């Protein structure tokens, strides 16, 4: 959810912002990725999307009169929850006076970006290139975390730690960033709806 609106990534390389629950139609279709969009996260006023084109895109609401949406110059990201300003900005994008534009393209991964998470005021991206990259608000890669034996499939901030999930030899693994411990489940994890 970004600004109270459902967002989805697609195999057609678009991000869709859904605004009309009655009709089920997308309000906005965001284009820029060149391959499937695999993961998303909300970072303060920005919607972040990662994909099979090895990039992360940061989308922001921009007023058509060239004034930026209320946001982040110098502010720190608060959490993965949309703030009231972000909610107002995303809602405004559905109106005729605003658009959603790609503010930054984050590059550096050598394989698909498969996971995004927020931790300690930074954006973390996980990839099948076996790395986690740490990004600043001004689109700079601050650090590349290496050492995973397999590509990353999930990142989550939980109980004050960043955790990275991979799959290795049919087993799901979870790595804890702070404890440097590895947890192994003996059987594959299956999800159902």
C-alpha positions as CSV (number, residue, x, y, z in Angstrom):
1,X,0.0,0.0,0.0
2,X,1.3,3.4,-0.9
3,X,-0.8,6.4,0.1
4,X,-3.8,4.2,0.8
5,X,-3.6,2.6,-2.7
6,X,-2.7,-0.9,-3.6
7,X,0.3,-1.2,-5.8
8,X,1.4,-4.2,-7.9
9,X,4.3,-5.3,-10.0
10,X,3.9,-7.3,-13.2
11,X,5.5,-9.5,-15.7
12,X,4.8,-6.8,-18.3
13,X,7.4,-4.6,-16.7
14,X,4.9,-2.1,-15.2
15,X,4.0,-1.0,-11.7
16,X,0.3,-0.4,-11.3
17,X,-1.3,1.9,-8.7
18,X,-4.8,0.8,-8.1
19,X,-7.3,3.4,-7.1
20,X,-10.8,2.3,-7.9
21,X,-11.9,-0.6,-5.7
22,X,-15.4,-0.7,-7.3
23,X,-14.2,-1.3,-10.9
24,X,-10.9,-3.0,-10.1
25,X,-9.1,-0.7,-12.6
26,X,-5.6,0.7,-12.2
27,X,-5.5,4.4,-11.8
28,X,-1.9,4.7,-13.0
29,X,0.5,2.4,-14.9
30,X,4.1,3.3,-14.3
31,X,6.6,2.3,-17.0
32,X,10.3,2.3,-16.8
33,X,11.5,-1.2,-16.0
34,X,12.6,-3.2,-19.0
35,X,11.7,-6.6,-17.5
36,X,9.3,-8.1,-14.9
37,X,8.8,-6.2,-11.6
38,X,9.4,-8.6,-8.7
39,X,9.3,-6.6,-5.5
40,X,8.2,-3.3,-3.9
41,X,8.6,-1.3,-0.7
42,X,7.3,2.0,0.5
43,X,10.0,4.4,1.7
44,X,8.6,7.5,3.2
45,X,7.0,9.3,0.2
46,X,8.5,7.0,-2.4
47,X,7.3,3.8,-3.9
48,X,10.4,1.5,-4.6
49,X,10.2,-1.3,-7.2
50,X,12.8,-3.9,-8.1
51,X,12.9,-6.1,-11.0
52,X,14.4,-8.6,-13.4
53,X,16.2,-5.7,-15.2
54,X,18.6,-5.6,-12.2
55,X,17.4,-2.1,-11.2
56,X,15.4,-0.5,-8.4
57,X,13.2,2.5,-9.3
58,X,12.0,5.1,-6.8
59,X,8.7,6.6,-7.9
60,X,7.4,9.9,-6.4
61,X,4.3,12.1,-6.9
62,X,5.2,15.3,-8.7
63,X,2.9,18.3,-9.2
64,X,2.5,19.1,-12.9
65,X,3.3,22.7,-12.2
66,X,6.9,21.5,-11.5
67,X,6.7,21.7,-7.7
68,X,7.6,18.5,-5.9
69,X,5.1,16.7,-3.8
70,X,5.4,17.3,0.0
71,X,8.3,15.3,1.0
72,X,11.7,14.4,1.9
73,X,14.3,17.1,1.3
74,X,16.5,16.4,4.4
75,X,13.9,14.4,6.2
76,X,14.5,10.9,7.4
77,X,12.4,7.9,6.3
78,X,10.1,7.1,9.2
79,X,9.0,3.5,8.5
80,X,7.5,1.3,5.8
81,X,4.1,2.6,6.7
82,X,2.8,5.4,4.4
83,X,2.7,8.7,6.2
84,X,-0.2,11.1,6.0
85,X,1.8,13.2,3.5
86,X,2.5,10.2,1.3
87,X,-1.1,9.3,1.4
88,X,-2.1,12.7,0.3
89,X,0.5,12.8,-2.4
90,X,-0.5,9.4,-3.8
91,X,-4.1,10.4,-3.8
92,X,-3.2,13.6,-5.5
93,X,-1.5,11.7,-8.3
94,X,-4.9,10.3,-9.3
95,X,-6.1,13.9,-9.8
96,X,-5.3,15.8,-12.9
97,X,-2.8,18.2,-11.2
98,X,-0.1,15.6,-10.4
99,X,1.8,12.7,-11.9
100,X,3.9,9.9,-10.6
101,X,7.4,9.9,-12.0
102,X,10.6,7.9,-11.6
103,X,12.8,10.0,-9.4
104,X,15.8,7.7,-9.3
105,X,17.1,4.5,-10.9
106,X,19.4,2.5,-8.6
107,X,21.9,0.4,-10.4
108,X,24.6,-2.0,-9.3
109,X,23.1,-5.5,-9.0
110,X,24.4,-7.9,-11.6
111,X,21.2,-10.1,-11.5
112,X,17.5,-9.8,-10.8
113,X,16.5,-7.7,-7.8
114,X,14.2,-10.0,-5.8
115,X,13.7,-8.3,-2.4
116,X,13.5,-4.8,-0.9
117,X,13.3,-3.9,2.8
118,X,13.8,-0.9,5.0
119,X,16.1,-1.1,7.9
120,X,17.7,1.6,10.0
121,X,16.6,4.5,7.7
122,X,18.1,2.8,4.6
123,X,16.8,0.8,1.7
124,X,18.2,-2.7,1.3
125,X,18.0,-4.6,-1.9
126,X,18.5,-8.4,-2.3
127,X,19.4,-10.0,-5.6
128,X,20.1,-13.3,-7.3
129,X,23.7,-12.0,-7.6
130,X,24.1,-13.1,-3.9
131,X,24.5,-9.6,-2.6
132,X,22.5,-7.1,-0.5
133,X,23.0,-3.5,-1.3
134,X,22.5,-0.6,1.1
135,X,21.1,2.6,-0.4
136,X,20.8,6.2,0.8
137,X,17.9,8.5,0.1
138,X,20.0,10.3,-2.5
139,X,20.3,7.1,-4.5
140,X,23.8,6.3,-3.5
141,X,25.0,2.7,-2.8
142,X,26.6,2.9,0.6
143,X,27.6,-0.7,1.0
144,X,27.6,-4.1,-0.7
145,X,27.0,-7.0,1.7
146,X,28.5,-10.3,0.4
147,X,29.0,-13.8,1.6
148,X,25.7,-15.5,0.7
149,X,26.1,-18.8,-1.0
150,X,22.9,-18.4,-3.0
151,X,20.8,-15.7,-4.5
152,X,18.5,-13.8,-2.1
153,X,14.8,-14.3,-2.3
154,X,13.6,-12.3,0.7
155,X,14.6,-9.5,3.1
156,X,12.7,-8.4,6.2
157,X,13.3,-6.2,9.1
158,X,12.1,-8.0,12.2
159,X,12.7,-7.5,15.9
160,X,15.5,-4.9,15.2
161,X,17.4,-7.1,12.8
162,X,17.6,-7.3,9.0
163,X,17.1,-10.9,7.9
164,X,17.8,-12.3,4.4
165,X,16.1,-15.4,3.0
166,X,17.6,-17.8,0.4
167,X,17.0,-21.3,-0.8
168,X,19.8,-23.8,-0.9
169,X,19.5,-27.5,-1.8
170,X,15.8,-27.4,-1.4
171,X,15.9,-25.8,2.1
172,X,14.9,-22.4,3.1
173,X,17.5,-20.4,5.0
174,X,17.2,-17.3,7.0
175,X,20.3,-15.3,7.9
176,X,20.3,-12.8,10.8
177,X,22.3,-9.7,10.2
178,X,23.1,-8.9,13.9
179,X,23.7,-12.4,15.3
180,X,25.5,-13.8,12.2
181,X,23.6,-17.0,12.7
182,X,22.0,-19.2,10.1
183,X,18.6,-20.9,10.7
184,X,17.8,-23.9,8.5
185,X,14.4,-25.5,8.1
186,X,14.7,-29.1,7.2
187,X,11.9,-29.0,4.6
188,X,11.0,-26.5,2.0
189,X,8.6,-23.8,3.1
190,X,5.3,-23.9,1.1
191,X,2.9,-21.0,1.0
192,X,-0.8,-21.3,0.1
193,X,-3.7,-18.9,0.0
